[in-house]
Amino acid sequence: MVERKPNLFQKNSDNGEGGKPSRGGISAFWLFIILIVLTGLGVFFLADRFPGSLSRDDDQIDLVRSLAILLMIMSSILGVGRLQKSDLPKYLRDIGLWAAIFILLFVGYSYRDVFENVWDRASNNLIPAQAYTNQAGDLEFTRSSDGHFYIEMFVDDERVKFLVDTGASSIVLSLADTQRLGFDLDKLTFNRIFETANGTGRGASAQVNRMTLGERQFQDVRVSINQAPMSTSLLGMTFLKRFPSFEFRGDKLILRSQ
């Protein structure tokens, strides 16, 4: 008996009799039709749910543009060929993943104000000098680890950190901040006398164009420049009184908006 060797060029019998491909699964054409029907139902539902949303020409143009892009994406399905039933779970999983991502992005955008407030409150505790605007529109600051309150603001587009000092009557800039703001120390006249906790000091009068705190801007603000070195600039009562009222409540300094 002679053993018959397999023919390497013979078509795999798994393809069916006569080498014809299997006919199982869903054709790309019918999948394309199903997606078109689902898209039409989705547009009909949204138009019924939001009446008047397509009344403007711009809205209709946006809808046509979006549908054209969607049609282009779905038409690529025709080049996929026959979709086997065994592949359905994989495609459905991918579709569900993209749908979940879209829902998360949509919900995140819808609640962007809430997330922004959460971030502002958290950063206010991490950076106590940074202002947090509460629901009433008031500015809140958290007490620093050294027991003092600091306020960070922009002075002529330069970031300056101030120590809140209710015992000081004016806004006092340190020499370091004065130089960063572009003042020429040689042209300043230190003829003002200050009574401080460390004794008598001398200062010079000056003016800054703009001070910005949150959404508030203060134009042409009078300041004093201390002749002696200071670790930080001071924010006295002349600035705090620019607000309707202010309050120290526990570890919070609140500058009222009304």
TORKOL-4160 file (C-alpha; in steps of 0.2 Angstrom, whole numbers, padded with zeros to 4 digits, m for minus):
258
<pt num="1" X="0000" Y="0000" Z="0000"/>
<pt num="2" X="0007" Y="0017" Z="m0005"/>
<pt num="3" X="0005" Y="0031" Z="0007"/>
<pt num="4" X="m0003" Y="0046" Z="m0001"/>
<pt num="5" X="0006" Y="0063" Z="0003"/>
<pt num="6" X="m0005" Y="0078" Z="0007"/>
<pt num="7" X="m0006" Y="0091" Z="m0007"/>
<pt num="8" X="0001" Y="0107" Z="0000"/>
<pt num="9" X="m0008" Y="0117" Z="m0013"/>
<pt num="10" X="m0025" Y="0110" Z="m0009"/>
<pt num="11" X="m0037" Y="0123" Z="m0002"/>
<pt num="12" X="m0042" Y="0121" Z="0016"/>
<pt num="13" X="m0057" Y="0110" Z="0018"/>
<pt num="14" X="m0063" Y="0122" Z="0032"/>
<pt num="15" X="m0069" Y="0134" Z="0018"/>
<pt num="16" X="m0082" Y="0122" Z="0014"/>
<pt num="17" X="m0086" Y="0111" Z="m0001"/>
<pt num="18" X="m0078" Y="0116" Z="m0018"/>
<pt num="19" X="m0067" Y="0129" Z="m0009"/>
<pt num="20" X="m0082" Y="0141" Z="m0007"/>
<pt num="21" X="m0080" Y="0153" Z="0008"/>
<pt num="22" X="m0091" Y="0152" Z="0023"/>
<pt num="23" X="m0107" Y="0163" Z="0022"/>
<pt num="24" X="m0108" Y="0165" Z="0041"/>
<pt num="25" X="m0108" Y="0182" Z="0049"/>
<pt num="26" X="m0115" Y="0199" Z="0045"/>
<pt num="27" X="m0111" Y="0208" Z="0029"/>
<pt num="28" X="m0103" Y="0225" Z="0029"/>
<pt num="29" X="m0118" Y="0232" Z="0018"/>
<pt num="30" X="m0131" Y="0227" Z="0031"/>
<pt num="31" X="m0120" Y="0233" Z="0045"/>
<pt num="32" X="m0119" Y="0250" Z="0036"/>
<pt num="33" X="m0138" Y="0250" Z="0034"/>
<pt num="34" X="m0141" Y="0247" Z="0052"/>
<pt num="35" X="m0130" Y="0261" Z="0057"/>
<pt num="36" X="m0138" Y="0273" Z="0045"/>
<pt num="37" X="m0155" Y="0268" Z="0052"/>
<pt num="38" X="m0149" Y="0270" Z="0070"/>
<pt num="39" X="m0142" Y="0287" Z="0066"/>
<pt num="40" X="m0158" Y="0293" Z="0058"/>
<pt num="41" X="m0168" Y="0288" Z="0073"/>
<pt num="42" X="m0155" Y="0297" Z="0084"/>
<pt num="43" X="m0157" Y="0313" Z="0074"/>
<pt num="44" X="m0176" Y="0311" Z="0075"/>
<pt num="45" X="m0176" Y="0308" Z="0094"/>
<pt num="46" X="m0164" Y="0324" Z="0097"/>
<pt num="47" X="m0175" Y="0335" Z="0086"/>
<pt num="48" X="m0191" Y="0329" Z="0095"/>
<pt num="49" X="m0182" Y="0331" Z="0112"/>
<pt num="50" X="m0175" Y="0348" Z="0108"/>
<pt num="51" X="m0188" Y="0357" Z="0097"/>
<pt num="52" X="m0182" Y="0372" Z="0088"/>
<pt num="53" X="m0164" Y="0367" Z="0089"/>
<pt num="54" X="m0163" Y="0366" Z="0070"/>
<pt num="55" X="m0173" Y="0382" Z="0066"/>
<pt num="56" X="m0158" Y="0392" Z="0062"/>
<pt num="57" X="m0148" Y="0390" Z="0046"/>
<pt num="58" X="m0131" Y="0388" Z="0055"/>
<pt num="59" X="m0138" Y="0374" Z="0065"/>
<pt num="60" X="m0144" Y="0365" Z="0050"/>
<pt num="61" X="m0127" Y="0367" Z="0041"/>
<pt num="62" X="m0118" Y="0360" Z="0057"/>
<pt num="63" X="m0130" Y="0345" Z="0057"/>
<pt num="64" X="m0126" Y="0342" Z="0038"/>
<pt num="65" X="m0108" Y="0344" Z="0041"/>
<pt num="66" X="m0108" Y="0332" Z="0056"/>
<pt num="67" X="m0118" Y="0319" Z="0046"/>
<pt num="68" X="m0107" Y="0320" Z="0031"/>
<pt num="69" X="m0092" Y="0316" Z="0043"/>
<pt num="70" X="m0101" Y="0302" Z="0051"/>
<pt num="71" X="m0106" Y="0295" Z="0034"/>
<pt num="72" X="m0088" Y="0295" Z="0028"/>
<pt num="73" X="m0083" Y="0286" Z="0044"/>
<pt num="74" X="m0097" Y="0273" Z="0042"/>
<pt num="75" X="m0093" Y="0270" Z="0023"/>
<pt num="76" X="m0076" Y="0263" Z="0028"/>
<pt num="77" X="m0086" Y="0248" Z="0034"/>
<pt num="78" X="m0090" Y="0243" Z="0016"/>
<pt num="79" X="m0071" Y="0239" Z="0014"/>
<pt num="80" X="m0071" Y="0228" Z="0030"/>
<pt num="81" X="m0079" Y="0213" Z="0021"/>
<pt num="82" X="m0090" Y="0201" Z="0030"/>
<pt num="83" X="m0091" Y="0203" Z="0049"/>
<pt num="84" X="m0090" Y="0186" Z="0058"/>
<pt num="85" X="m0101" Y="0183" Z="0073"/>
<pt num="86" X="m0086" Y="0179" Z="0083"/>
<pt num="87" X="m0079" Y="0196" Z="0080"/>
<pt num="88" X="m0095" Y="0205" Z="0086"/>
<pt num="89" X="m0090" Y="0205" Z="0105"/>
<pt num="90" X="m0074" Y="0214" Z="0101"/>
<pt num="91" X="m0082" Y="0227" Z="0090"/>
<pt num="92" X="m0096" Y="0230" Z="0103"/>
<pt num="93" X="m0082" Y="0231" Z="0116"/>
<pt num="94" X="m0073" Y="0245" Z="0106"/>
<pt num="95" X="m0089" Y="0254" Z="0103"/>
<pt num="96" X="m0094" Y="0254" Z="0121"/>
<pt num="97" X="m0077" Y="0260" Z="0126"/>
<pt num="98" X="m0078" Y="0275" Z="0115"/>
<pt num="99" X="m0095" Y="0278" Z="0120"/>
<pt num="100" X="m0090" Y="0278" Z="0139"/>
<pt num="101" X="m0076" Y="0290" Z="0134"/>
<pt num="102" X="m0088" Y="0302" Z="0126"/>
<pt num="103" X="m0100" Y="0301" Z="0140"/>
<pt num="104" X="m0086" Y="0305" Z="0153"/>
<pt num="105" X="m0080" Y="0320" Z="0142"/>
<pt num="106" X="m0098" Y="0326" Z="0140"/>
<pt num="107" X="m0101" Y="0325" Z="0159"/>
<pt num="108" X="m0085" Y="0333" Z="0163"/>
<pt num="109" X="m0088" Y="0348" Z="0152"/>
<pt num="110" X="m0106" Y="0350" Z="0159"/>
<pt num="111" X="m0099" Y="0351" Z="0176"/>
<pt num="112" X="m0084" Y="0361" Z="0172"/>
<pt num="113" X="m0089" Y="0375" Z="0184"/>
<pt num="114" X="m0090" Y="0362" Z="0199"/>
<pt num="115" X="m0073" Y="0354" Z="0195"/>
<pt num="116" X="m0065" Y="0372" Z="0193"/>
<pt num="117" X="m0072" Y="0376" Z="0210"/>
<pt num="118" X="m0065" Y="0360" Z="0218"/>
<pt num="119" X="m0048" Y="0363" Z="0210"/>
<pt num="120" X="m0048" Y="0381" Z="0216"/>
<pt num="121" X="m0052" Y="0376" Z="0234"/>
<pt num="122" X="m0039" Y="0363" Z="0234"/>
<pt num="123" X="m0026" Y="0374" Z="0227"/>
<pt num="124" X="m0031" Y="0387" Z="0240"/>
<pt num="125" X="m0026" Y="0375" Z="0253"/>
<pt num="126" X="m0010" Y="0370" Z="0244"/>
<pt num="127" X="m0005" Y="0388" Z="0240"/>
<pt num="128" X="m0013" Y="0399" Z="0255"/>
<pt num="129" X="m0009" Y="0415" Z="0246"/>
<pt num="130" X="m0019" Y="0411" Z="0231"/>
<pt num="131" X="m0037" Y="0418" Z="0231"/>
<pt num="132" X="m0052" Y="0406" Z="0231"/>
<pt num="133" X="m0069" Y="0414" Z="0225"/>
<pt num="134" X="m0084" Y="0406" Z="0234"/>
<pt num="135" X="m0102" Y="0405" Z="0228"/>
<pt num="136" X="m0106" Y="0422" Z="0235"/>
<pt num="137" X="m0092" Y="0430" Z="0225"/>
<pt num="138" X="m0081" Y="0433" Z="0240"/>
<pt num="139" X="m0062" Y="0430" Z="0240"/>
<pt num="140" X="m0055" Y="0418" Z="0253"/>
<pt num="141" X="m0038" Y="0415" Z="0259"/>
<pt num="142" X="m0031" Y="0401" Z="0270"/>
<pt num="143" X="m0020" Y="0405" Z="0285"/>
<pt num="144" X="m0002" Y="0400" Z="0281"/>
<pt num="145" X="0008" Y="0387" Z="0292"/>
<pt num="146" X="0017" Y="0402" Z="0300"/>
<pt num="147" X="0001" Y="0408" Z="0307"/>
<pt num="148" X="0000" Y="0423" Z="0295"/>
<pt num="149" X="m0011" Y="0427" Z="0280"/>
<pt num="150" X="m0003" Y="0431" Z="0263"/>
<pt num="151" X="m0011" Y="0437" Z="0247"/>
<pt num="152" X="m0004" Y="0434" Z="0230"/>
<pt num="153" X="m0008" Y="0447" Z="0217"/>
<pt num="154" X="m0001" Y="0455" Z="0201"/>
<pt num="155" X="0006" Y="0472" Z="0202"/>
<pt num="156" X="0009" Y="0479" Z="0184"/>
<pt num="157" X="0009" Y="0461" Z="0178"/>
<pt num="158" X="0022" Y="0455" Z="0190"/>
<pt num="159" X="0017" Y="0442" Z="0203"/>
<pt num="160" X="0020" Y="0449" Z="0221"/>
<pt num="161" X="0016" Y="0440" Z="0238"/>
<pt num="162" X="0010" Y="0452" Z="0252"/>
<pt num="163" X="0009" Y="0449" Z="0270"/>
<pt num="164" X="m0008" Y="0455" Z="0277"/>
<pt num="165" X="m0004" Y="0467" Z="0291"/>
<pt num="166" X="m0019" Y="0476" Z="0299"/>
<pt num="167" X="m0007" Y="0486" Z="0309"/>
<pt num="168" X="0000" Y="0494" Z="0294"/>
<pt num="169" X="m0010" Y="0509" Z="0286"/>
<pt num="170" X="m0003" Y="0508" Z="0269"/>
<pt num="171" X="0003" Y="0496" Z="0255"/>
<pt num="172" X="0022" Y="0494" Z="0258"/>
<pt num="173" X="0033" Y="0486" Z="0245"/>
<pt num="174" X="0050" Y="0478" Z="0249"/>
<pt num="175" X="0066" Y="0483" Z="0240"/>
<pt num="176" X="0067" Y="0467" Z="0231"/>
<pt num="177" X="0049" Y="0468" Z="0224"/>
<pt num="178" X="0052" Y="0487" Z="0220"/>
<pt num="179" X="0067" Y="0482" Z="0209"/>
<pt num="180" X="0057" Y="0468" Z="0201"/>
<pt num="181" X="0043" Y="0481" Z="0197"/>
<pt num="182" X="0056" Y="0492" Z="0188"/>
<pt num="183" X="0058" Y="0507" Z="0200"/>
<pt num="184" X="0074" Y="0516" Z="0200"/>
<pt num="185" X="0080" Y="0516" Z="0219"/>
<pt num="186" X="0092" Y="0531" Z="0216"/>
<pt num="187" X="0077" Y="0542" Z="0210"/>
<pt num="188" X="0066" Y="0538" Z="0226"/>
<pt num="189" X="0066" Y="0550" Z="0240"/>
<pt num="190" X="0065" Y="0541" Z="0257"/>
<pt num="191" X="0057" Y="0556" Z="0267"/>
<pt num="192" X="0042" Y="0547" Z="0275"/>
<pt num="193" X="0044" Y="0541" Z="0293"/>
<pt num="194" X="0035" Y="0524" Z="0298"/>
<pt num="195" X="0032" Y="0518" Z="0315"/>
<pt num="196" X="0034" Y="0499" Z="0315"/>
<pt num="197" X="0035" Y="0485" Z="0327"/>
<pt num="198" X="0054" Y="0485" Z="0325"/>
<pt num="199" X="0055" Y="0504" Z="0328"/>
<pt num="200" X="0056" Y="0519" Z="0316"/>
<pt num="201" X="0059" Y="0517" Z="0298"/>
<pt num="202" X="0060" Y="0528" Z="0282"/>
<pt num="203" X="0050" Y="0525" Z="0266"/>
<pt num="204" X="0047" Y="0533" Z="0249"/>
<pt num="205" X="0030" Y="0537" Z="0241"/>
<pt num="206" X="0027" Y="0529" Z="0224"/>
<pt num="207" X="0012" Y="0524" Z="0213"/>
<pt num="208" X="0009" Y="0508" Z="0203"/>
<pt num="209" X="m0002" Y="0508" Z="0188"/>
<pt num="210" X="m0012" Y="0492" Z="0192"/>
<pt num="211" X="m0015" Y="0479" Z="0205"/>
<pt num="212" X="m0025" Y="0464" Z="0200"/>
<pt num="213" X="m0033" Y="0451" Z="0213"/>
<pt num="214" X="m0044" Y="0438" Z="0205"/>
<pt num="215" X="m0056" Y="0447" Z="0194"/>
<pt num="216" X="m0054" Y="0464" Z="0203"/>
<pt num="217" X="m0042" Y="0477" Z="0196"/>
<pt num="218" X="m0037" Y="0493" Z="0205"/>
<pt num="219" X="m0029" Y="0507" Z="0195"/>
<pt num="220" X="m0016" Y="0520" Z="0200"/>
<pt num="221" X="m0013" Y="0513" Z="0218"/>
<pt num="222" X="m0002" Y="0523" Z="0230"/>
<pt num="223" X="0011" Y="0513" Z="0239"/>
<pt num="224" X="0026" Y="0516" Z="0250"/>
<pt num="225" X="0043" Y="0508" Z="0248"/>
<pt num="226" X="0052" Y="0504" Z="0263"/>
<pt num="227" X="0071" Y="0509" Z="0264"/>
<pt num="228" X="0076" Y="0495" Z="0275"/>
<pt num="229" X="0076" Y="0477" Z="0269"/>
<pt num="230" X="0060" Y="0467" Z="0271"/>
<pt num="231" X="0057" Y="0448" Z="0269"/>
<pt num="232" X="0040" Y="0452" Z="0260"/>
<pt num="233" X="0029" Y="0466" Z="0255"/>
<pt num="234" X="0015" Y="0472" Z="0267"/>
<pt num="235" X="m0004" Y="0474" Z="0263"/>
<pt num="236" X="m0011" Y="0487" Z="0275"/>
<pt num="237" X="m0028" Y="0494" Z="0279"/>
<pt num="238" X="m0029" Y="0506" Z="0264"/>
<pt num="239" X="m0030" Y="0490" Z="0253"/>
<pt num="240" X="m0042" Y="0480" Z="0264"/>
<pt num="241" X="m0054" Y="0495" Z="0265"/>
<pt num="242" X="m0056" Y="0494" Z="0246"/>
<pt num="243" X="m0068" Y="0480" Z="0249"/>
<pt num="244" X="m0085" Y="0482" Z="0257"/>
<pt num="245" X="m0079" Y="0472" Z="0272"/>
<pt num="246" X="m0067" Y="0459" Z="0277"/>
<pt num="247" X="m0068" Y="0445" Z="0290"/>
<pt num="248" X="m0056" Y="0433" Z="0299"/>
<pt num="249" X="m0065" Y="0417" Z="0302"/>
<pt num="250" X="m0055" Y="0403" Z="0310"/>
<pt num="251" X="m0041" Y="0399" Z="0297"/>
<pt num="252" X="m0049" Y="0410" Z="0283"/>
<pt num="253" X="m0048" Y="0428" Z="0278"/>
<pt num="254" X="m0063" Y="0433" Z="0268"/>
<pt num="255" X="m0064" Y="0449" Z="0258"/>
<pt num="256" X="m0082" Y="0453" Z="0255"/>
<pt num="257" X="m0088" Y="0458" Z="0237"/>
<pt num="258" X="m0104" Y="0466" Z="0244"/>
